C-alpha cells in the first residue's frame, strides 16, 4: 500500500521575477538621486600651501570669535551691518571672495549665519579655522 501524498512541495524558487524587481528599483533610485539638488554653500577650503602664503588685501577677513563677536579686518561690527560692509568693500570686484576665520570653539550656527550672508550675495567663501 502506497501512502505517498499527492501534493508535493516544490523546493525550487524562480529568481527571475526578483531580479526584475531589483533591476527596476536600481534604475528608479539612480534616476531620482540625480534630480536632487544639494542645498550647500559655495565654499573653498584652502590647502596648507595656500594658507601659508601671503594674504590678498582685497579679500575682507571676517573673524568669528568664541563669544559670538564678529570682526571684519580687525574692526568689531554688528551682525546686522555685515551685509552692508561686505557690499561696500566688494563692489566692482568681478569675483567677490570673503575669508571667514573661526576659532575651534565657535558654534556651527554662528559660522553658517555669516556664510549665509555671503551666499545671499553670491560671494565665494574661503573658510579657515585657527
C-alpha positions in Angstrom: 0.0 0.0 0.0 1.4 3.3 -1.1 1.0 6.3 1.4 2.6 9.0 -0.6 1.0 12.4 -0.6 -0.4 13.6 -3.9 0.7 17.2 -3.5 4.4 17.5 -3.4 6.1 20.6 -2.0 8.5 22.1 -4.6 11.8 23.0 -3.2 13.0 25.3 -6.0 12.4 29.1 -6.4 12.2 31.1 -9.5 14.6 34.1 -9.2 13.7 35.8 -12.5 10.9 37.9 -11.0 13.0 39.0 -8.1 15.9 40.1 -10.4 13.5 42.2 -12.5 12.2 44.0 -9.4 15.7 44.7 -8.1 16.8 45.9 -11.5 13.8 48.3 -11.8 14.4 49.6 -8.2 18.0 50.2 -9.1 17.1 52.3 -12.2 14.5 54.2 -10.1 16.9 55.2 -7.4 19.7 56.1 -9.9 17.3 58.4 -11.7 15.8 60.1 -8.6 19.2 60.6 -7.0 20.4 62.7 -9.9 17.4 65.0 -9.6 18.2 66.1 -6.1 19.8 69.5 -5.9 22.2 69.9 -3.0 21.4 72.7 -0.6 25.0 73.8 0.0 27.2 76.9 0.1 29.8 77.6 -2.5 32.9 77.3 -0.3 36.7 76.9 -0.9 38.9 75.2 1.7 42.5 76.4 1.5 45.3 73.8 1.4 48.3 74.1 3.7 50.4 75.8 1.0 47.7 78.4 0.3 47.2 79.1 4.0 50.9 79.9 4.5 51.2 82.2 1.5 50.6 86.0 1.8 47.1 87.2 2.1 45.4 89.3 -0.6 44.5 92.7 0.8 41.3 92.9 -1.4 39.7 90.0 0.3 38.0 91.0 3.5 38.7 88.7 6.5 35.7 88.0 8.8 36.7 86.6 12.1 34.2 85.0 14.4 35.3 84.8 18.0 34.2 82.3 20.6 32.0 84.9 22.3 30.0 85.4 19.0 31.8 88.7 18.4 32.4 89.4 14.6 35.3 91.4 13.3 36.0 92.5 9.7 39.6 93.2 9.1 40.1 93.8 12.8 37.1 96.1 13.3 34.3 94.8 15.5 30.9 95.1 13.8 27.3 94.0 14.4 25.8 91.1 12.6 23.1 93.3 11.0 25.8 95.6 9.4 27.8 92.7 7.9 26.0 92.7 4.5 26.3 96.4 4.0 30.0 96.4 4.9 30.7 93.5 2.5 28.8 95.2 -0.3 30.8 98.4 0.1 34.1 96.5 0.3 33.5 94.2 -2.7 31.6 96.5 -5.1 33.1 96.3 -8.6 35.1 93.1 -7.8 34.5 90.6 -10.7 35.0 87.6 -8.4 34.0 88.7 -4.9 35.6 86.5 -2.2 35.3 86.6 1.5 37.6 84.8 4.0 35.9 83.5 7.2 38.2 82.6 10.0 36.8 80.9 13.1 38.2 79.5 16.3 37.6 75.9 17.2 35.1 77.0 19.9 32.7 78.9 17.6 29.4 77.2 17.2 28.5 76.0 13.7 25.3 78.1 13.8 27.3 81.3 14.1 29.6 80.3 11.2 26.6 79.3 9.0 24.9 82.7 9.7 28.0 84.5 8.4 28.3 82.2 5.4 24.6 82.7 4.5 25.1 86.5 4.3 27.9 85.9 1.8 25.8 83.2 -0.1 22.9 85.6 -0.5 25.1 88.0 -2.3 26.8 85.2 -4.4 30.2 85.7 -2.8 32.8 82.9 -2.7 33.6 81.9 0.9 37.0 80.7 1.9 36.7 79.0 5.4 39.7 78.7 7.7 39.8 77.5 11.3 42.5 78.6 13.7 
